[in-house]
Amino acid sequence: MHAANCSGRGFKVIIILLAIIIAMNPSIEVVKEVPVDRYRELGLTDERLRWMLRKMLEARRFEEMVERLFLVEGKLIGPAHLYLGEEAVAAGVIGALRDDDVIVTTYRGHGHAIARGVSMKALMAELFGKITGTCKGLSGSMHSALSVEHNIPMATAIVGSGIPIACGVGLALKYRKEDRIAVVFFGDGATNTGAFNEGVNLAAVWKLPILFVCENNQYALSVPHRKSFAGESIAARGACYGMKSFLVEDGNDVVAVYYAADKAAEYIRSGNGPAFIECRTYRKKGHGVYDTAWYRPREEVEFWMKRDPIDRFFKKLKSLGIVSEDEFRRWDEEIALILEEAVKEAEEAPVMPFDEMWNYLYVGGDARYGEWR
């Protein structure tokens, strides 16, 4: 009995000590909506705040145009996965990076590319399959965000596959002793794949300079996150591999996302290994452009529509006198003009000549189909 009591007391002491350790060094930092009076404290200038709002608006209008070209005008065909509603994640994360940092994105990558500075005209041309596109018209929407010039070497269409690729990028950066980081975006559905667990484990073991960003938009295609995920949070999965992790509860607050990404990037650049961010957000439309999202409860949709990232951020900047109604309207008009020109130029641009395709299949384009006959 005495031994049992001692054992019980010892167990309680261990539990208390563990609780103290966790409290002193929490592995997960929960980030909530950032009040406007903290913007200066975070080092955010008027220029940076205006940049984030402008990029979010560009991404929104681009995706709305793409949706129209698919569903109304019938000028585009094939798969496309719109970023509508998630703009705060791209603007917040990429706004905290350096231009030489490397980004691995997904099939839902238009917003990432626009935030990175990829031309909307080049993106549009890619969707039209024209030689003036980001991938010379060979990739379509799902790989259109790829831009070596902007340090986006991969836009992958396979769920979760960008994670091990980012490990390769991170290993290269570490091997070369470069002061750069790799950033990989993925959705909540990717966290249930083998590639996710293998990749984050490898990154943690080798202390690779990688920032893992999960855009938790609540659905893996039509499967609700709450029905397919076991655990308190996706951020907790990153923490269980020993990574510094952030849970951005309001992923529609671009400044909250920026705060987490800025701290995570600083942590990684200090040589501590990878970091992890979960941003809880919501896609306004279905999984793909043809998906009506009939499976979502009306109350849920109405809740998230009231939390639109662009409307909220504009109202905040307006209250601070950083952006006026007139200027916001001028931005909208400028973007509309750019998109109209983008569509017109894409329609008029040529496709890649068939013989030139060999240059992108074989080194030097030496092989020809005639040689195989």
C-alpha positions as CSV (number, residue, x, y, z in Angstrom):
1,M,0.0,0.0,0.0
2,H,2.8,2.4,1.0
3,A,4.7,1.6,-2.2
4,A,1.5,2.2,-4.2
5,N,0.9,5.6,-2.5
6,C,4.5,6.6,-3.2
7,S,4.1,5.6,-6.8
8,G,0.9,7.6,-7.1
9,R,2.5,10.7,-5.5
10,G,5.5,10.3,-7.8
11,F,3.2,10.1,-10.9
12,K,1.5,13.3,-9.8
13,V,4.8,15.1,-9.3
14,I,5.9,14.1,-12.8
15,I,2.6,15.4,-14.2
16,I,3.0,18.7,-12.4
17,L,6.6,19.0,-13.6
18,L,5.6,18.3,-17.2
19,A,2.8,20.9,-17.0
20,I,5.3,23.5,-15.7
21,I,7.8,22.7,-18.5
22,I,5.0,23.0,-21.1
23,A,3.9,26.3,-19.7
24,M,7.4,27.7,-19.7
25,N,8.2,26.6,-23.2
26,P,4.9,26.0,-25.1
27,S,5.4,24.3,-28.5
28,I,2.3,25.8,-30.0
29,E,1.6,29.5,-30.0
30,V,-2.0,30.4,-30.6
31,V,-2.5,33.5,-32.7
32,K,-5.8,35.3,-32.6
33,E,-7.0,38.4,-34.5
34,V,-4.5,41.2,-34.2
35,P,-5.9,44.6,-33.0
36,V,-5.0,47.6,-35.2
37,D,-3.2,49.3,-32.4
38,R,-0.5,46.6,-32.6
39,Y,0.3,47.0,-36.2
40,R,3.2,49.5,-35.5
41,E,4.4,47.2,-32.7
42,L,4.9,44.5,-35.3
43,G,6.9,46.8,-37.5
44,L,4.3,47.0,-40.2
45,T,4.6,50.2,-42.3
46,D,1.8,51.8,-44.2
47,E,3.5,50.6,-47.4
48,R,3.5,47.0,-46.2
49,L,-0.1,47.1,-45.1
50,R,-1.2,48.6,-48.4
51,W,0.8,46.0,-50.3
52,M,-1.0,43.2,-48.4
53,L,-4.4,44.6,-49.2
54,R,-3.6,45.2,-52.8
55,K,-2.3,41.7,-53.3
56,M,-5.4,40.2,-51.7
57,L,-7.6,42.2,-54.0
58,E,-5.6,41.2,-57.1
59,A,-5.9,37.5,-56.1
60,R,-9.7,37.9,-55.5
61,R,-10.4,39.7,-58.8
62,F,-8.1,37.3,-60.8
63,E,-10.0,34.2,-59.4
64,E,-13.4,35.9,-60.1
65,M,-12.3,36.4,-63.7
66,V,-11.1,32.8,-64.0
67,E,-14.5,31.6,-62.7
68,R,-16.3,33.7,-65.2
69,L,-14.2,32.5,-68.1
70,F,-14.9,28.9,-67.1
71,L,-18.6,29.0,-66.1
72,V,-20.1,32.0,-67.9
73,E,-18.1,32.6,-71.1
74,G,-16.9,29.0,-71.6
75,K,-13.4,30.2,-72.8
76,L,-11.5,28.0,-70.4
77,I,-11.8,24.2,-69.8
78,G,-10.1,21.7,-67.6
79,P,-9.4,21.7,-63.9
80,A,-9.0,24.8,-61.8
81,H,-9.0,25.3,-58.0
82,L,-9.8,28.8,-56.9
83,Y,-8.2,30.6,-54.0
84,L,-11.3,32.7,-53.2
85,G,-11.5,33.4,-49.5
86,E,-8.0,32.3,-48.6
87,E,-6.2,35.4,-49.8
88,A,-5.0,36.4,-46.3
89,V,-2.8,33.3,-46.0
90,A,-0.8,34.0,-49.2
91,A,-0.5,37.8,-48.5
92,G,0.4,37.3,-44.9
93,V,3.0,34.5,-45.3
94,I,4.7,35.8,-48.4
95,G,4.6,39.3,-47.1
96,A,6.9,38.1,-44.2
97,L,9.4,36.4,-46.6
98,R,12.4,37.6,-48.5
99,D,12.4,37.5,-52.3
100,D,15.2,34.9,-52.3
101,D,13.2,32.4,-50.2
102,V,11.9,29.4,-52.1
103,I,8.2,28.6,-52.3
104,V,6.6,25.2,-53.1
105,T,3.0,25.6,-53.9
106,T,-0.1,23.5,-54.9
107,Y,-2.8,23.2,-57.5
108,R,-4.6,26.0,-55.7
109,G,-1.6,28.3,-56.2
110,H,-2.9,31.4,-58.2
111,G,-3.0,33.4,-55.0
112,H,0.5,32.4,-54.0
113,A,1.9,33.4,-57.4
114,I,0.2,36.8,-57.4
115,A,1.4,37.6,-53.9
116,R,4.9,36.6,-55.0
117,G,4.7,39.1,-57.9
118,V,4.1,36.7,-60.8
119,S,2.4,38.6,-63.6
120,M,-1.4,38.1,-63.8
121,K,-1.0,38.3,-67.6
122,A,1.4,35.4,-67.5
123,L,-0.9,33.4,-65.3
124,M,-3.8,34.1,-67.5
125,A,-1.9,33.1,-70.6
126,E,-1.0,29.8,-69.0
127,L,-4.7,29.0,-68.3
128,F,-5.3,29.6,-72.0
129,G,-2.5,27.2,-72.9
130,K,-0.4,29.9,-74.7
131,I,3.4,30.2,-75.1
132,T,3.4,33.5,-73.1
133,G,2.2,31.7,-70.0
134,T,4.3,30.9,-66.9
135,C,5.0,27.4,-68.2
136,K,4.7,28.3,-71.9
137,G,1.1,26.9,-72.0
138,L,2.1,23.4,-71.1
139,S,0.8,23.1,-67.6
140,G,-2.7,24.6,-67.3
141,S,-4.1,26.0,-64.0
142,M,-2.7,23.4,-61.5
143,H,1.0,24.1,-62.3
144,S,0.6,27.7,-63.4
145,A,2.1,29.2,-60.2
146,L,5.5,27.8,-61.1
147,S,8.0,30.6,-61.8
148,V,11.7,30.0,-61.4
149,E,12.2,33.8,-61.8
150,H,10.2,34.3,-58.6
151,N,11.7,31.3,-56.7
152,I,8.7,29.1,-57.1
153,P,10.3,26.0,-58.6
154,M,7.3,23.7,-58.0
155,A,3.5,23.9,-58.2
156,T,2.3,20.3,-57.6
157,A,-1.1,18.8,-58.4
158,I,-0.7,15.8,-56.1
159,V,-2.1,16.3,-52.5
160,G,0.8,16.5,-50.0
161,S,3.5,15.8,-52.6
162,G,5.1,19.3,-52.2
163,I,6.1,18.4,-48.6
164,P,9.0,16.0,-49.4
165,I,10.0,18.2,-52.4
166,A,10.4,21.1,-49.9
167,C,12.6,18.8,-47.9
168,G,14.9,18.5,-50.9
169,V,14.9,22.2,-51.3
170,G,15.6,22.7,-47.6
171,L,18.4,20.2,-47.7
172,A,20.0,22.0,-50.6
173,L,19.8,25.3,-48.9
174,K,21.4,23.9,-45.7
175,Y,24.1,22.0,-47.6
176,R,25.1,25.3,-49.4
177,K,24.9,27.2,-46.1
178,E,22.6,29.7,-47.6
179,D,20.6,32.1,-45.4
180,R,17.3,31.3,-47.2
181,I,14.3,29.2,-46.2
182,A,11.9,27.0,-48.1
183,V,8.2,27.5,-47.6
184,V,5.7,24.8,-48.6
185,F,1.9,25.4,-48.7
186,F,-0.6,22.5,-48.4
187,G,-4.2,21.9,-47.4
188,D,-5.7,20.1,-44.4
189,G,-6.3,17.0,-46.5
190,A,-2.6,16.7,-47.0
191,T,-2.0,16.2,-43.3
192,N,-3.5,12.7,-43.5
193,T,-1.0,11.5,-46.1
194,G,2.1,9.5,-45.7
195,A,4.1,12.2,-47.5
196,F,3.2,14.7,-44.8
197,N,4.4,12.6,-41.8
198,E,7.5,11.4,-43.6
199,G,8.4,14.9,-44.8
200,V,7.9,16.8,-41.5
201,N,9.7,14.0,-39.6
202,L,12.7,14.2,-42.0
203,A,12.8,18.0,-41.8
204,A,12.7,17.9,-38.0
205,V,15.4,15.2,-37.7
206,W,17.8,17.0,-40.1
207,K,16.8,20.5,-38.8
208,L,16.0,21.7,-42.3
209,P,15.2,25.4,-42.9
210,I,11.6,24.9,-43.9
211,L,8.4,26.6,-43.0
212,F,5.4,24.3,-43.3
213,V,2.1,26.2,-43.9
214,C,-1.2,24.4,-43.7
215,E,-4.1,26.2,-45.2
216,N,-6.9,24.6,-43.3
217,N,-9.9,25.6,-45.4
218,Q,-12.1,23.1,-43.5
219,Y,-12.5,20.6,-46.4
220,A,-10.5,18.0,-48.2
221,L,-12.5,18.2,-51.5
222,S,-16.0,17.4,-50.0
223,V,-14.9,15.8,-46.7
224,P,-15.2,18.1,-43.6
225,H,-12.0,18.4,-41.6
226,R,-13.9,17.6,-38.4
227,K,-14.8,14.1,-39.9
228,S,-11.4,13.1,-41.1
229,F,-8.9,14.4,-38.5
230,A,-8.0,13.0,-35.1
231,G,-6.3,15.4,-32.7
232,E,-6.7,18.8,-31.2
233,S,-5.3,20.7,-34.1
234,I,-3.1,20.3,-37.2
235,A,-0.6,22.6,-35.5
236,A,-0.3,20.0,-32.8
237,R,0.9,17.5,-35.4
238,G,3.8,19.8,-36.2
239,A,4.6,20.3,-32.6
240,C,4.7,16.5,-32.0
241,Y,7.7,16.3,-34.3
242,G,9.4,18.9,-32.1
243,M,8.8,21.9,-34.4
244,K,7.9,25.4,-33.2
245,S,4.3,25.6,-34.2
246,F,1.7,28.3,-34.6
247,L,-2.0,28.0,-34.7
248,V,-3.5,31.0,-36.4
249,E,-7.1,30.7,-35.2
250,D,-8.2,33.5,-37.5
251,G,-6.5,32.7,-40.8
252,N,-8.7,35.4,-42.4
253,D,-6.8,38.1,-40.5
254,V,-3.8,38.8,-42.8
255,V,-1.9,40.5,-40.0
256,A,-2.3,37.5,-37.7
257,V,-0.9,35.3,-40.5
258,Y,1.9,37.8,-41.1
259,Y,2.8,37.8,-37.4
260,A,3.0,34.0,-37.3
261,A,5.0,33.8,-40.5
262,D,7.4,36.5,-39.5
263,K,8.2,34.9,-36.1
264,A,8.5,31.4,-37.7
265,A,10.9,32.7,-40.4
266,E,13.0,34.4,-37.8
267,Y,13.1,31.2,-35.7
268,I,14.2,29.2,-38.8
269,R,16.9,31.6,-39.9
270,S,18.4,31.4,-36.4
271,G,19.3,27.8,-37.1
272,N,16.6,26.2,-35.0
273,G,15.3,23.9,-37.8
274,P,11.7,23.9,-39.3
275,A,8.6,25.6,-38.1
276,F,4.9,24.9,-38.7
277,I,1.9,27.1,-39.2
278,E,-1.8,26.1,-39.3
279,C,-4.0,28.9,-40.7
280,R,-7.7,28.3,-40.2
281,T,-9.5,29.8,-43.2
282,Y,-12.4,28.9,-45.6
283,R,-12.7,28.7,-49.4
284,K,-15.7,30.6,-50.6
285,K,-16.5,28.2,-53.4
286,G,-16.2,24.5,-54.1
287,H,-13.0,22.4,-54.4
288,G,-12.8,23.0,-58.1
289,V,-14.3,25.5,-60.4
290,Y,-17.2,23.1,-61.3
291,D,-17.9,22.1,-57.7
292,T,-21.1,23.8,-56.4
293,A,-20.2,22.9,-52.8
294,W,-23.7,21.6,-52.1
295,Y,-22.3,19.5,-49.2
296,R,-21.6,22.5,-46.9
297,P,-24.2,23.6,-44.3
298,R,-25.8,27.0,-45.0
299,E,-25.1,28.3,-41.5
300,E,-21.4,27.4,-41.8
301,V,-21.1,29.3,-45.1
302,E,-22.9,32.3,-43.8
303,F,-20.6,32.4,-40.8
304,W,-17.5,32.5,-42.9
305,M,-18.8,34.9,-45.5
306,K,-19.1,37.5,-42.7
307,R,-15.4,37.0,-42.0
308,D,-14.2,37.9,-45.5
309,P,-10.5,38.7,-45.3
310,I,-10.5,41.6,-47.7
311,D,-13.6,43.4,-46.5
312,R,-12.3,43.2,-42.9
313,F,-8.8,44.4,-43.6
314,F,-10.0,47.3,-45.8
315,K,-12.2,48.5,-43.0
316,K,-9.3,48.4,-40.6
317,L,-6.9,50.3,-42.9
318,K,-9.6,52.8,-43.7
319,S,-10.1,53.4,-40.0
320,L,-6.4,54.1,-39.7
321,G,-6.4,56.5,-42.6
322,I,-4.0,54.3,-44.6
323,V,-6.4,53.5,-47.5
324,S,-9.4,55.5,-48.6
325,E,-12.6,54.5,-50.3
326,D,-11.5,56.4,-53.5
327,E,-8.1,54.7,-53.6
328,F,-9.5,51.3,-53.0
329,R,-11.9,51.9,-55.9
330,R,-9.1,53.0,-58.1
331,W,-7.2,49.8,-57.3
332,D,-10.2,47.8,-58.3
333,E,-10.5,49.7,-61.6
334,E,-6.8,49.2,-62.3
335,I,-7.0,45.5,-61.7
336,A,-10.1,45.1,-63.8
337,L,-8.2,46.8,-66.7
338,I,-5.2,44.6,-66.3
339,L,-7.4,41.5,-66.3
340,E,-9.2,42.6,-69.4
341,E,-5.9,43.1,-71.2
342,A,-4.7,39.8,-69.8
343,V,-7.6,37.9,-71.3
344,K,-7.3,39.7,-74.7
345,E,-3.6,39.1,-74.9
346,A,-3.9,35.5,-73.9
347,E,-6.6,34.9,-76.6
348,E,-4.4,36.5,-79.3
349,A,-1.1,34.8,-78.2
350,P,0.1,31.7,-80.1
351,V,0.5,28.2,-78.7
352,M,3.9,26.6,-78.6
353,P,5.0,25.2,-81.9
354,F,4.9,21.4,-81.7
355,D,8.6,21.0,-82.6
356,E,9.6,23.3,-79.8
357,M,8.1,21.0,-77.2
358,W,11.0,18.6,-77.6
359,N,13.2,21.3,-75.9
360,Y,11.2,20.8,-72.7
361,L,11.3,17.0,-72.8
362,Y,14.9,16.2,-73.5
363,V,18.1,18.1,-72.8
364,G,18.9,20.2,-75.8
365,G,15.9,18.8,-77.6
366,D,18.1,16.2,-79.2
367,A,15.6,13.4,-79.5
368,R,12.9,13.4,-82.2
369,Y,9.9,11.1,-82.6
370,G,11.2,10.2,-86.1
371,E,14.3,8.6,-84.7
372,W,12.2,6.0,-82.9
373,R,10.5,4.6,-85.9
